Amino acid sequence: MSLEVTGKLLVKYDTQQVSERFKKREFVMELAEEINGNTYTNYAKMQLVQNKCEIIDRFNEGDQIKVSFNIKGNRWEKDGRVNFITNLDAWRVEAASAGAGAPAGNYNAAPAPSYNNAPAPNNGGGGNYFNPSPENVDDLPF
């Protein structure tokens, strides 16, 4: 899944050589989003890996940027305890276009699914449910 976010470049860190064959560079974005007249600020630490580490060099802290990224997750077990880590792996960084009208904190993913208030086919009740194919409500293969 590929996502995009637009915000202010807050911090750029130096490239880290994690192992002989792996390097990464982290940076932080400030994401401000206005909801019902209130501004909410979030901070997202993202990483660039391998040959992508240098793509942040042409930007300065304080610049408005648009970042394309993937969500990556790992699971590992240590001392009988399961741990998880999630990374936001950036693969493209570009200047946020001033004419595009995209405010800081503009989160983009797949379009939101459509919902309707028709009764659900198997529970007999009403309410919101995801109906990806209104013509074929029961399109399961079993």
Backbone bond lengths (Angstrom), bond angles and torsions (degrees), N, CA, C in turn:
res aa  C-N    CA-C-N  psi(-1)  N-CA   C-N-CA  omega(-1)  CA-C   N-CA-C  phi
1 M - - - 1.435 - - 1.524 108.05 -
2 S 1.283 115.38 128.19 1.457 120.91 179.25 1.530 109.21 -107.08
3 L 1.325 115.88 132.25 1.457 122.56 -178.21 1.518 109.51 -124.32
4 E 1.322 116.11 163.00 1.468 122.12 175.58 1.514 109.05 -133.45
5 V 1.316 115.09 147.66 1.451 120.64 176.26 1.525 107.63 -145.13
6 T 1.325 115.86 144.17 1.457 121.85 178.95 1.523 108.34 -119.75
7 G 1.326 116.04 132.52 1.453 119.98 179.97 1.510 111.12 -171.83
8 K 1.318 115.62 -168.13 1.460 121.61 -177.71 1.524 109.89 -96.81
9 L 1.337 115.96 132.46 1.460 121.33 174.67 1.521 107.25 -72.09
10 L 1.317 116.11 114.57 1.456 120.72 -175.08 1.529 111.79 -94.55
11 V 1.348 116.78 -47.17 1.469 121.78 -176.10 1.523 109.17 -142.86
12 K 1.333 115.88 138.41 1.467 122.58 170.61 1.524 107.40 -116.43
13 Y 1.312 116.93 128.39 1.461 121.29 177.57 1.525 109.41 -100.45
14 D 1.331 115.85 163.08 1.456 121.04 176.80 1.523 110.51 -71.98
15 T 1.314 115.65 157.27 1.462 121.34 176.81 1.524 109.17 -68.48
16 Q 1.332 116.03 136.62 1.457 122.29 178.07 1.521 109.44 -110.65
17 Q 1.319 117.35 128.92 1.465 122.24 173.79 1.523 106.37 -88.64
18 V 1.332 117.68 96.90 1.457 122.99 -173.63 1.524 110.88 -72.82
19 S 1.314 116.93 -42.36 1.463 122.39 176.71 1.522 107.36 -145.96
20 E 1.307 115.35 -178.76 1.464 119.64 -179.00 1.528 112.14 -59.14
21 R 1.337 116.11 -31.29 1.458 120.02 -174.95 1.524 113.97 -114.50
22 F 1.334 118.39 7.15 1.464 119.49 -176.85 1.519 110.65 -138.37
23 K 1.344 115.39 130.16 1.464 121.14 173.47 1.517 108.90 -133.88
24 K 1.348 114.53 153.37 1.460 120.05 179.56 1.519 109.03 -145.00
25 R 1.329 114.08 159.18 1.460 121.41 175.70 1.519 107.41 -138.37
26 E 1.307 116.85 126.39 1.456 121.40 -178.31 1.529 110.69 -102.05
27 F 1.318 114.98 152.90 1.456 121.90 173.69 1.520 107.93 -148.94
28 V 1.338 115.15 159.15 1.467 120.78 -177.22 1.517 108.69 -119.88
29 M 1.323 114.72 136.13 1.460 121.71 175.11 1.520 109.51 -112.75
30 E 1.324 115.09 142.86 1.456 121.34 172.32 1.520 106.94 -98.01
31 L 1.316 115.77 124.01 1.456 121.87 -177.14 1.518 108.79 -116.84
32 A 1.312 116.92 110.30 1.461 121.90 179.60 1.517 108.37 -104.85
33 E 1.314 115.75 131.66 1.460 120.79 -177.76 1.520 108.31 -132.98
34 E 1.331 116.29 131.93 1.456 120.39 179.06 1.523 109.26 -97.89
35 I 1.328 114.97 125.68 1.458 121.87 178.56 1.518 108.03 -131.43
36 N 1.324 116.68 119.83 1.469 122.69 178.69 1.530 112.22 51.62
37 G 1.314 116.66 42.83 1.451 121.21 177.21 1.520 115.48 81.85
38 N 1.320 118.03 -4.34 1.458 121.78 178.05 1.523 109.36 -106.97
39 T 1.328 117.00 139.97 1.455 121.24 178.30 1.520 108.92 -99.33
40 Y 1.324 115.65 127.05 1.455 123.05 178.18 1.523 107.78 -113.53
41 T 1.326 115.70 131.22 1.452 120.72 -178.40 1.524 109.79 -111.65
42 N 1.320 115.97 131.62 1.460 123.40 175.00 1.509 108.24 -123.74
43 Y 1.311 115.01 158.02 1.460 121.65 178.59 1.512 108.03 -125.07
44 A 1.320 115.99 127.80 1.458 121.10 -179.09 1.520 109.50 -119.25
45 K 1.342 115.43 121.00 1.456 119.85 174.35 1.522 106.81 -91.17
46 M 1.325 115.57 123.67 1.454 122.00 -179.26 1.515 108.36 -117.91
47 Q 1.320 115.41 166.29 1.452 118.59 177.89 1.519 110.88 -134.26
48 L 1.318 113.65 149.30 1.461 123.32 171.31 1.527 105.51 -111.61
49 V 1.318 117.60 141.43 1.462 119.42 -178.77 1.523 111.26 -126.09
50 Q 1.330 113.42 155.08 1.456 124.12 175.85 1.523 111.98 51.99
51 N 1.330 117.67 -123.96 1.470 121.25 -174.88 1.532 113.11 -74.28
52 K 1.316 118.95 -1.83 1.473 122.33 178.88 1.534 112.34 -90.37
53 C 1.335 118.44 -7.27 1.469 122.02 -174.27 1.524 113.09 -57.74
54 E 1.308 118.02 -29.03 1.461 120.93 -174.91 1.525 114.16 -87.16
55 I 1.321 119.22 -9.03 1.462 119.05 -173.58 1.530 113.29 -69.12
56 I 1.324 117.84 -14.68 1.466 120.65 178.54 1.535 111.33 -87.06
57 D 1.337 117.25 -10.54 1.465 121.42 -175.56 1.524 113.50 -57.80
58 R 1.311 118.62 -35.04 1.466 120.52 -174.45 1.521 113.67 -79.14
59 F 1.325 116.92 -0.84 1.461 121.23 179.41 1.521 110.25 -109.41
60 N 1.322 115.19 148.22 1.459 121.89 178.16 1.514 109.86 -106.93
61 E 1.332 115.99 152.01 1.454 120.04 174.61 1.522 108.30 -57.97
62 G 1.315 116.75 133.07 1.458 122.52 -176.06 1.517 113.27 102.62
63 D 1.338 117.86 -16.71 1.469 121.65 178.54 1.526 110.69 -70.37
64 Q 1.330 115.66 146.22 1.463 121.74 171.64 1.529 107.70 -84.27
65 I 1.330 116.42 124.35 1.459 120.68 -177.22 1.528 110.67 -130.69
66 K 1.298 114.63 158.76 1.465 122.14 173.19 1.517 106.64 -117.48
67 V 1.322 116.54 126.17 1.456 122.22 -175.69 1.522 109.68 -118.22
68 S 1.322 116.22 129.08 1.465 122.30 170.66 1.519 106.53 -97.20
69 F 1.335 116.26 133.67 1.461 119.25 -175.10 1.517 111.29 -150.84
70 N 1.328 114.69 164.50 1.456 123.26 174.47 1.521 107.93 -119.18
71 I 1.311 116.07 151.82 1.463 121.07 174.69 1.527 106.93 -95.14
72 K 1.318 115.61 124.74 1.467 121.52 178.92 1.521 108.43 -120.56
73 G 1.304 117.15 141.22 1.460 121.12 179.14 1.511 111.59 -136.19
74 N 1.314 115.63 146.59 1.462 122.00 177.58 1.520 109.86 -129.57
75 R 1.309 114.81 151.60 1.459 122.70 177.52 1.512 106.99 -125.36
76 W 1.333 117.47 135.87 1.450 120.29 174.36 1.518 109.27 -148.26
77 E 1.328 115.02 159.96 1.451 120.93 -179.20 1.519 109.19 -120.37
78 K 1.323 115.37 132.15 1.458 121.31 178.79 1.521 107.94 -139.80
79 D 1.320 116.01 127.59 1.465 121.90 179.81 1.519 111.93 54.95
80 G 1.332 116.79 37.97 1.455 121.75 177.79 1.517 114.88 76.97
81 R 1.318 117.52 4.76 1.465 120.98 -179.67 1.520 109.25 -112.68
82 V 1.316 116.34 131.95 1.456 121.74 179.25 1.519 109.18 -86.39
83 N 1.323 116.96 132.53 1.461 123.21 179.44 1.524 109.60 -124.51
84 F 1.316 115.28 153.58 1.456 121.71 178.26 1.517 109.02 -130.86
85 I 1.315 116.21 147.79 1.461 121.51 174.65 1.520 107.67 -136.98
86 T 1.319 116.21 140.60 1.455 121.91 178.42 1.519 108.65 -121.56
87 N 1.327 116.97 132.93 1.457 122.63 177.90 1.521 109.71 -120.47
88 L 1.318 115.56 144.50 1.458 122.26 171.78 1.521 105.66 -101.15
89 D 1.330 116.45 99.65 1.466 122.66 -174.95 1.521 111.06 -90.78
90 A 1.325 115.86 103.73 1.463 121.26 179.31 1.518 109.40 -75.01
91 W 1.319 116.40 141.12 1.461 120.25 177.61 1.524 111.71 -129.37
92 R 1.339 117.14 -9.11 1.461 120.80 173.83 1.524 108.09 -148.30
93 V 1.342 116.36 135.74 1.455 122.29 175.06 1.517 106.74 -131.53
94 E 1.331 116.05 128.10 1.453 120.51 179.34 1.521 109.32 -141.42
95 A 1.315 115.43 160.58 1.455 119.96 177.68 1.522 108.94 -65.11
96 A 1.329 116.08 138.42 1.460 120.24 176.36 1.521 106.82 -71.27
97 S 1.308 116.78 127.97 1.466 120.30 -177.78 1.519 109.31 -76.05
98 A 1.316 115.46 122.86 1.463 121.25 -177.48 1.522 111.39 -64.70
99 G 1.328 118.25 -31.86 1.450 121.26 -177.57 1.508 114.22 -82.02
100 A 1.310 117.79 -9.34 1.465 120.26 -175.89 1.512 112.87 -76.82
101 G 1.330 117.30 -17.91 1.459 120.00 178.85 1.508 113.62 75.05
102 A 1.318 117.96 16.72 1.457 120.66 179.20 1.519 109.12 -86.00
103 P 1.321 117.94 113.70 1.452 120.14 -179.48 1.523 111.29 -72.39
104 A 1.316 116.05 161.82 1.459 119.61 175.75 1.512 108.37 -60.02
105 G 1.306 115.80 143.79 1.447 120.06 -179.83 1.515 113.03 80.34
106 N 1.312 117.95 16.66 1.456 121.83 179.68 1.526 108.52 -77.42
107 Y 1.323 116.52 107.98 1.457 121.90 -177.53 1.522 108.40 -94.86
108 N 1.314 116.83 128.24 1.456 120.21 179.78 1.518 110.44 -125.18
109 A 1.300 115.62 132.81 1.458 122.25 173.94 1.517 105.75 -143.76
110 A 1.298 116.74 -156.01 1.451 120.21 176.78 1.524 108.59 -63.65
111 P 1.323 117.77 153.33 1.462 119.39 178.74 1.526 110.73 -57.61
112 A 1.315 116.03 148.34 1.460 120.07 179.66 1.521 109.67 -64.13
113 P 1.332 117.25 141.59 1.458 119.48 179.76 1.514 110.47 -68.29
114 S 1.333 115.61 153.65 1.456 119.08 176.72 1.523 108.91 -86.96
115 Y 1.310 115.64 143.40 1.449 121.86 179.18 1.514 107.83 -122.79
116 N 1.311 115.32 152.45 1.459 118.02 173.33 1.517 109.00 -137.84
117 N 1.306 116.86 171.22 1.460 121.01 -175.72 1.519 112.93 -105.37
118 A 1.310 118.04 19.17 1.462 120.85 178.45 1.524 109.25 -70.85
119 P 1.343 117.68 156.52 1.466 119.85 178.27 1.526 110.25 -61.99
120 A 1.308 116.23 139.68 1.463 121.02 176.61 1.516 108.41 -68.90
121 P 1.349 118.71 139.68 1.449 121.05 -172.51 1.517 114.45 -64.40
122 N 1.332 119.87 -29.47 1.454 120.17 -173.57 1.523 114.51 -108.85
123 N 1.334 118.71 -10.84 1.459 117.57 -178.38 1.524 112.05 -108.22
124 G 1.329 118.15 -4.27 1.448 122.15 175.03 1.515 114.94 71.43
125 G 1.327 117.61 -2.99 1.457 119.53 -177.70 1.506 111.52 -107.28
126 G 1.295 114.97 178.36 1.455 120.27 177.09 1.511 110.05 -97.65
127 G 1.286 115.11 -169.00 1.459 119.96 176.76 1.506 111.52 117.18
128 N 1.322 115.07 177.49 1.458 120.86 -178.98 1.518 110.70 -82.09
129 Y 1.291 115.13 133.71 1.453 120.60 171.97 1.508 107.75 -151.19
130 F 1.311 115.48 154.17 1.461 121.36 -178.68 1.508 108.99 -77.56
131 N 1.322 116.78 126.35 1.447 122.21 -179.28 1.524 108.20 -127.61
132 P 1.335 118.19 88.12 1.453 120.53 -174.95 1.518 113.63 -69.26
133 S 1.299 117.94 -21.20 1.449 121.24 -176.79 1.524 109.19 -138.33
134 P 1.329 118.28 86.93 1.463 119.89 -175.87 1.524 113.36 -57.62
135 E 1.330 117.74 -30.29 1.457 120.00 -179.64 1.523 111.75 -72.79
136 N 1.312 117.92 -31.04 1.458 123.77 -177.88 1.517 109.61 -123.16
137 V 1.305 117.58 76.15 1.451 120.56 -177.75 1.514 110.26 -62.25
138 D 1.327 118.21 -42.02 1.461 122.03 -178.35 1.526 108.48 -102.67
139 D 1.330 117.20 77.41 1.460 120.30 -177.82 1.533 112.70 -107.41
140 L 1.344 116.80 20.49 1.460 120.51 178.05 1.534 109.96 -74.75
141 P 1.319 117.32 145.19 1.475 120.36 -175.73 1.531 113.86 -77.04
142 F 1.321 119.51 1.90 1.471 120.72 -179.14 1.503 111.20 -132.35
